Amino acid sequence: MAQPLGYITPTMHPTPSASAQDAEDPDIAQLASLAEARDRIVAAVHEVVVGQGKVVDQLLVALFGSGHALFVGAPGLAKTLLVSTVAHTLDLEFSRIQFTPDLMPADITGSEVLDEDPATGRRTFRFIPGPVFCNILLADEINRTPPKTQAALLQAMQEGRVSAGGKTHALPSPFHVFATQNPIEQEGTYPLPEAQLDRFMLEIRVDYPDPEAEKAIVARGEDPPAPAPVLSPAELVRHQALVRRLPVPPSVVEYVVHLLRATRPSDPSCPADVRRLVRWGAGPRAGRQLVTAARARAALAGVPAARIEDVRALARPALRHRIVPSFAAEAEGIDPERIVDRVLEAVDPAAAEGP
């Protein structure tokens, strides 16, 4: 069994000292099953992808939290390989779209074609589904296509369906968009609008591997074949439902709300040094998704409730893409991640826990 990678706390399987009530609770048993499945998935992924333990953990948080994720990193860091490998380990239907300036919305969602019956001559329209009809869609270099095409994913990401020809078509379940973005090349790119960014549960930063991992990557020949599935799509959906049922203590909700309000310059609770650095802060959707991500992180560790430590561990990837820096922040070279760090320093977790 794979060892946890430090980002998620060690799995907590039921012990002989657990109460009879816990032993009879199906959710407790399923929680242990999810923690074990997480270990198997991580082990399978690392048969193909070397290192990037924190990235794998955050990807699983988004996946089991029923969310979407934006991967930001330089070329050649195995972002595409990681997403496709996770899709194989869960036996999910995988599609990849290379976003380019000439990509059209219909190239993503699908289009209607005119069919003619040779016997009667009757003509009817038939919808041909696009690559978005899958379980995991990899939107590769999503910022290389114009906003009109980027917007084709908005309804799919929010509602799990697409509209074409006056009809609405449901997408398969589960459905996730994992997009990649290159932070280096800005020529010929179209920054994602705030409404699009807000649909992503997490912005996952993919950094260069550590020296030992890089040695293993350089010494490797061809990438090994994709691992055999360790979890079925139906089991994934069942575990996602468990994550949504996981309790969230009032203190965790209180802490999340304190964090959100501290990012908004118009709010009295926003710290003075943050107020001058932010033009626009995180909204309620960010709070809901941060709570869901905290649930997923706790569940993957075998913990039966979301904790403040889960919120703090995920605050950066959940909030940094939802904060619009001010001109002062840009002039001083202060990016949204550093702003989130200042918010975390200013908001005391103990204040949310009460007396």
N, C-alpha and C positions, 0 to 999 in steps of 0.2 A: 504494500500500500504506500502510495506516495506521501512524503512528508509535506505538511503545509509550508508555504513559502514565505511566511513572515508577515505578509500583508493581511491575510485572514488568520485569526487565532486558531490554534489546534482544534480539531474536531472533538466534539464531546459526545461520545456514544453512551447509551444507557448503561448504568452499572448495577451490580446486584443489589445495591442499597436503595435503588429507586423504589418508590412506593408502588403498591399494587394498583392504585388508581392510575399512576403514570403508565404502568406497564399495559393497562387495558385501554389507554387513550390511543386511538389510531393515529392522531396527529403527531404524538410523541414518537411512535414507531416510524412514521413516515419521515420525521425530522432526522432520525438516525440514518434512515435509508438515503436521504438526500446528502447528508454529510459524507457517507461512504461513496455515493455516486460522484461527488465532487472530487474525492481522492482519485477515483478511477479515471475521470475525465482529464484531470491534470497530468496523471501518469501517461495517458495515451497521447495527449498533446505534446508532451516533452519527448516522446519518441521521434517527433518530427521537428519541433521548434526548440531551439537551444536557448536557455535563459528566458528573459522577459517574464519572470514570475509575477511581478506586480501587474503587468499588462494583462496576463492571463486571468488573474484574480478579478480585475475590474471588468474584463469582458464577461466573465461568468456572472458577476453581479448584475450587469445590464441584461444578460440573457435570462436568468432566472427571475429577475425583477420585471420581466415582460417589457423591457425598454429597448431603445435604440442607442447606438454609440457612434461617436465621431473620433476616429483615430488620427492623430496629428503626429507626423514624424518625417524625417528625411527619407529619401528613396533607399530601397535595399535593406530595410530593417524587418522584413518578413511579415508585414502587416497583412498582405493578401494571403500568404501561406497560413498564417495563424487563423484567420477567419474561416478559410476553406477547411482546415484541419478540424476545427471545432464543429463545423457542420457535419463532417464525416463521422466524428465520434458520437454524434447524436442522431445519425441517420436522417438528417434534414435535407430537403431539396435546396440546392444552392445555385444561385445565379450571380453572375458578375457582369456589371456594365462598366465599360470604360467611358467615362464622361469626357466629351470633346466639345469644342465650340459649335459644331454643326449638329449635335444631337438634338432631336426633337422630342416633345412630350410623348407623342405616340410611340416612339422607339422604346419608351419605358413602360407605359401603361397598356399598350396594344391599340388596335384600330379596327374599324369595321370595313369589311370588303363586300362588294356587291356580287352576289351569286345569282346565276340564271339557271332555272330548271330547263334542260334541253327538251323535255317532253312537252311541257306546257308553256314554256317561254316566260314563266313567272319569275320576277326578280325580287330577291329578299336580301336584306343586310345580315351579315354574319360577323360576330365579334371574334377576333383572333387575339387571345391574351398575349400580353407582352412579358418580358422577363421579370416584371415585378410580381408575377404570380408564382411565388416560391415561398419557402420558409425563411431563408436567410438571403437577403439581397446585399451584395457587396457593391456599393456605389464608389467606384475607384476614381480618385481625384475629382471629387464632386464639385470643387470650385473651379473647374475648367470649363463648365458649361454655363450659359447665360441664365439669369434668374427665372426667365419664363420656363425653362426646362427643369431647373431645380424645383420650382413650385409644383411640378407634376407629382412630387413625392409627398406633398403636404397632407393631402387627404388620406393617402395610404398609411402614413406614419401615425396620424391622429385617430383615424376611424377604422383602419384595417380593411378598406375597400377603395375602389376607384370608379369614377364615372366616365362613361364614353357613349356617345350617340344617344344621350338622353336616358341611359340606363345605368344603374349602379350594380357593380359586380363585387362580390365579397372575395377577399383574399384568403389564402389558406391559413390555418391556425396550427402552430404559432407563426407569426410573421415579425421579422426584425430587419431593420436597415442598419447595416454597419458600413459607414462611409469613411473614406480616407482623404486626407488633405496634406499636401506638401507645404510646409511653412517656409521653405527656402525660396522657391521660384514664385514670384508675384506677377511676372510678365504674362499677359494673356489669361489672367485668372479673374474670377468674379466672386468677391467675398460673399459668403452666405449672409442673407439678411437675418435680422434678429428673430423674426418669426420662425424661420427655418431652424436656426440654432436652438431655439427653445424646445423643439421637438425631440432633441437628443437628451436622453437621461444623463449621459456622462460624456465628457470630452476626455479621451484617454491619450496621454502623452507617451509616445514610443521613443525612448532614448537609445543611444548606442549601447551595445552589450558590454558587460564588464570584461576585463582581460581574459579570464579563464574561458568564459563563454565564447569570446571572439576567436580564441585559439581553436576551440572545438569546431566552430563554424568554418573557419578557413581551412582546417585540415580535412573537413568532410568532402566527400565526392558529391554524388548526386543526392538529392533529398530522398529519404526513405519513403516508401509508399504510405498512403493514408492509412491510419489505424482502423481496425474493425470497430463498428459501433459498440458503445458501452451502455447506451441509454436510448430508448425508443422515443419518437416524437410524442406519443401518448403519455409516456412517463414524464417527459419534460413539461407538458401541459399540466399534468397532475401536480408536479412540484411547484410550478408557477402559481397554481391556485393555493397551495399551502403557504407560499410566501405572502400572498395577499391576505391570508387569514392570521398571520403572525401578529400577536399583540404589540401595540406601541404605547408604552407608559405615557401618562400626561406630561411628565418631566421632559421626555424626548420631544414631544410636540411643542412644548413651551420653548425649548432650546432652539429648535429649528426656526420657529417664528422670530425669536430674538435675532438669529443670524440673518434672516431675510430682511428684517426691518433695518438692521445695521448696515445693509448695502445700499439703502435708498437715501439719497442726499436730502430729500424733502422731509424725512422722518426725524422727529426730535431725538430718537435714540441712536441715530447714526453718529459715530464718533467724528469729531471735528477734522481729524487728519484724513479720514475716509471721505468725508463730505466733499472736500475740495478735489478729490481724485476721481470721483464718479459722476458721470452724466445720467446714467440710468442703472437701477439696481435690479435684483432678481425678483420675480413675481410669484404668485401663489402656486403656479404650475411647478416652478423650481422646488418649492417646499414639498409638494406632494411627491414629486419624483425622488427627492432626497430621502424622504421617509421610506418610500418603497425600496430604494437602494439599500438603506440601512437594514430594513427587514431582510432583504436578500443576503446581505453580508452576514447577518446573524444566523440565518437559516443554513447557509453553506458551512458555517462553523459548528452547526449542531446546537445553537443557542436558541431557546424558545421565545425570545422577545428581542425587539430592537433596543439598542443601547445608545447612550450618548457617545460612547467611544466609536460606534459604527458611523454615527453622523459626522464626527470629527474626521474620521479616516476618509470619508467620501466627500467632504465639503468642497475640496479643491476641484476634483473632476466634475462635480455636480453644479458648481456655481461659476467657475471662471469664464465659461463661454456665454454666460448670461449677464455679465457685467460690462457696461459700456464705459470705458475710461474717459475722463475729461481731457481737455487740451493740456491742463497742467500735468496730469499723469503722463501723457505722451511726451511732453517736453522734458520731463525728468526721467524718462525711460522706465516708468513703473508699469508693469503689465498687470492684467487682471488677477493672475495667480498671487502676486505680492499683495494686491488689495485684499484678496480673500484671507491671506495670512494675517493681515492687520485686523480684519474683522474677527478672526478666530482668537487673536490675542485680546481683543477688546471685550468680547462677550464671555462672561464667566459661566462655565457649565453649572457651578454650584448655585448660581442665582435661579436657574430653571428648576432645580431639585427642591427648592423651597426650604423652610426651616425644619 
